[in-house]
Amino acid sequence: MYIIGENIHIISPHVKTALEEKDARFFQELAIKQVEAGAQALDINLGPRKKDGEEVFPWMVGVIEQVVDVPISFDSTNILGIEAGLKKINKSQPIINSTSAEEERLEKVPLVAKKYNARLIALTMGKSGIPVGADERVNIALEKLIPRALEVDLPMSDLIIDPLVLTVSGCQEYCPELIQAIRTLQFAWDPSPAISVGLSNVSNAVPRENRPLINRIYCALLMGVGLKMMIADPLDEDLKETIRILEARDESTALGRLYLNLRDRTAAAEEPRAEDFDLADAQQAAIWKTVQILLNKVIYADSYLEQEMAS
């Protein structure tokens, strides 16, 4: 799994304060910590920065490149700020996160990616927003995103399609559709562009104590349909252990066998079954309940883990 570290994000109060104070050491330590934990790239989400983006993005590049060599992903809608940051890159091939299929962004952003030899994350989202259905998201990729990359001569190896994770709290019906979109996108074009998602989005607006469980179960389902890249927290040890189990096919524990069964059923386009789980075991019961909400079989509630078991 190629993990793009998500932890330099303006939503964090610590990141916000460090940015206001231009605390280079804070960002360097966070960058090193993520890379040492296995991040192969770093997502830098500083918000739009409309007033100072053209100063802040290059500053951040200089700070980060002093201590790590991995690609920097510029996560912003400020294309001028991104371009200023791209001019400062001296090490690994950068990533622009992102363009959508909206006409103005699709016109401008791929040209910037091509100019600066950057990889480009392209969202399956048009002017009318994010479609629920898998087929609609795939069609946006096939009819808008991939043709535009070809038009500007962006190598297909530099295009990354993001079919968009939305929260199970409020957008539950999107969760199983994303699984199907990833399954289909891998075979919709030859050669296929890479596919990536923002994993933690699935647990946005969920009680904090439940977020890691939801993230790692969704990760297992998505790996079942072939996901190999994601923006995620490399400091989440349980998530990394889930990925290790699935990649190594480690059947040495009951939990490992359960995760592999979950992955394999998803890969075969089969739904996980209650009989696959030891529902007398609290951990396995929590995983089963989480599978049920992610597949939109049981209506999500913040207290879903305390509710009676679905049969």
N, C-alpha and C positions, 0 to 999 in steps of 0.2 A: 504494500500500500504506500503510495506517494502522499505524504502528509504535508500540507501547507499550514504552518503554525498560525493559529488565529489570535494569539494573545495580545498583540499590539493593536488594540481596538479602542477607539475613542469612547465607547460605551463604558469602559472601565474608569472609575474615578481616579485610580492611580495613574493610568495613562494620561487622562485629561490634565491632571495636576502636573505631571512630568513634562507634558508638552508646553503648558503655560510657562513653566520655569526653565524650559530648554535644558532639561536634566539629561544630558547625553549618557551619563553612567547608568541611569535607570534603564534606558532603552538598550544599551549594550549588554547589560546583565540579563535582561529578559530575552534578548536575541540569542545569546550564548546558551541560556538555560533551555530554550526550545530546541535549538540545534543539537545540543548534547542529549536531549530526550528523544531525538529521532526525526525532527522536522527537516524535510528536504528543501523547503522554501519557506519564506516568511511573508504572511499577508500583513500589509501595513494599512490599517483603516483609520484615517485621521479625520474622516468626515469631508465635506465639500471644501472647507477652508477657502471660501470665496475671496476673503480679503488678503490672505497671506500664503495661499497655496504655492505660489511660484517661489517663495522663499523657504517654506517649511519642508516641502518634499525633497528638494536637493539637500537640505540640512540633514534630514533623516537618512538619506542614502549615504552621505558621508559618515554619519555616526555608525550606521549598521555595518557598512563595508570595512570599517576599521577592525572589526572583530570576528566577522563570519564571511564565508565565501558563497553561501547559498543564494539562489535567486530571490529577488524581492518582488512581491506582488503588490502593485499599487491599486488599492481598493478605494475608489473614489469616483464621483461623477464629474470632478473638476479636471477636464482634459488638459487645460493649460498647466495646471499644477503637476499632473502626471507627466506631461512632456518635459517640464522643467526638471523633474526627477530623473526621467530617462536619460537626459543629457549628462547627468552626473554619474551614471552607472559605469563602473570600470571592471566589474567581475563577471558574475554569471548572467546568462540570458534572463532578462526580466519578464514579468507577466503584467499585463493590464487587466484589471478586474473592475469594470467589465464594459462590454457593449450589450445592448439589447437589439431587438429587431425594429425598434422605433426609428423612423426615417432619418432624423437628424443625427442620432448617435451612430447608426449604421453607416451613414455617409462619412462621418469624421473619424471615428475611433479606429477602424481597421487600417486606415491610411497612416495613422500615427504608429500603430503596431508594426506595420511594414517598414516604415521609415527608420525605426529604431531597433529593428530586429527583435521585437518582443513577441512573446506568446500572448494570445488573446483569449480571455474567457468570454464566451458569448451566451447570453441568457435567452432561454426560450420564452421570451415575453415581448409582446407587441404593444401597439398603441392602446389597445383596449385592456391591457393588463395580462395577468398570468392565467392561461386556460387551465381548467381542471383536468381535462382528459389527456391521457398519454398520447393519443394519436395527434391531437392538436399541437402538442409541444414538439413532437417529432416533425410535424409538417412545417413548423416555424424554422426548425433547423435545416430541413431539406430545401425549403422554398426561399428562405431569406438569409440565414446565417452562413451556410456553406457556400451558396452562390456568390455572396459578397466577398468572402475570403478568396475565392477563386478569381473574382473580378480584379481584385487588387494584387493578385499574385502572392498572397500570403500562403506559405507552405501548409498543407493539411496537418503536418506534424506540429505546427505552431498554433493550431486552433483547438480550443478546449470548450466543449459544449457543456453548459450548466442547465439541466432541466428543472432546477429550482425546488429546493426543499422548503416547505412551509410548515408552520407549527401544527402539531396535533391538537393543540388547544385553539379551536376556532376554524381551522382549515383541515379537519380530519380527513375529509374526502379526498384531499390531494395526496395523502401519504401512500396509499396503494397504487395510485396512478403514476407516481414518480418511479416506483419499482418497475412498472411495465414500460415506462418511457426509456429507462436505462437499458432494459432488456432489448428493446427494439432498436435504439440508436446505434448500438454496436454493429448492426448488420444493415443499416440503412444507407451506407455510403462506403465506397471502396476507393482508397483506404479510409478507414473510419477515423474521425478525429477523436482525441481523448475526451473523456467524460469526467467531470468533477462536480461535486456538490458541497454546499456549506452544511455539514452534518448537524452542527449544534442548533441550526434554525428549527429543527423538528421539535425541540423542547423549549423554544422561546415561550414566555408567559406561563410556564409550568412551575410549580413549587420547586425551589432550588434542590431539595433533597431527592427529588425524582428525576432530575434532568440527566444525570450520568447513566442511569439505567435505560431510559428511553433512547438516549444517543447510541449506546452500544448495541441494543437490540436492533435498532434501525440499521446500524452499520452492518450487522450480521445479515440482515435481509438484503441489503443493497449489494453486499459482497456475493450473495447468492446469484445475483444477476450480472455479476462481472465488474462491479465498481473497483477501480484501481487507484483512484485519486480523490482526495477530499481536503477541504479546509476544515481543520478540527484542532482540538486541544492536545498537543503532544505530551502534556504534563499529566493527562488522565491515564493513570497506570492500568486501571481496569479495562479501559477502552483498548489500550495497546495490547493487553493480554488477550482480549477477545480476538483482535486481529492476528496475533501470533498463533493462537489455537487454530484459527481457520486457515491461515496460510501454511502452517506446518502439518495440518490435519492431525493434531495431537488428541488422541482418544484415551489418554491415560487417566482422565478424571470423568466423573459423571457430568460435570458442567461442560467439559470439552465435548463429550459425546452429544450432549444436548445442542450445543451451538452448531456442531457439524450437521446434525440432523436438520436443524432449522435452515442452515445454509443449503443443504442438499435438496430438501423439499422445495425451497424457493427456486433453486436452479432448474428443477424439473417441472416448474410451473404447477406444483402441488401446494395445497394449503397445509400448514402445520396442523397437527391433530392433538387433541387433549391427551390421547393415550400415549403420545410421545413423551409426556411429562410426568414426573412423580409429583402429583399435586399435593401430596402430604408434606413435601419438602417446601419450606417457605420461600427459598430462593427460586426454585423452579416454578412455583405457583406465581410468583411476581413476574417472572419472565413470560409465562403463558398469558397473564393478564395484559402485559405490555404488548405482546404480539397481537392480541385481540383488538386493542385500540388502534395500533398502527395499521392493521388491515381493515379498519373501519367496520369491524364486526360487533363491537360494543361501543356505545357512545362514551366519548371521553368526559371524565370529570376529574377535578383535581384530587378527589378522594378515591380514584379508581382502584388503588391497591387495597383499600379497605372494603370494597364492595364484595358481595357474594360472587362466587365463581360462576362464570358462564359455562354452560355445558356444551 
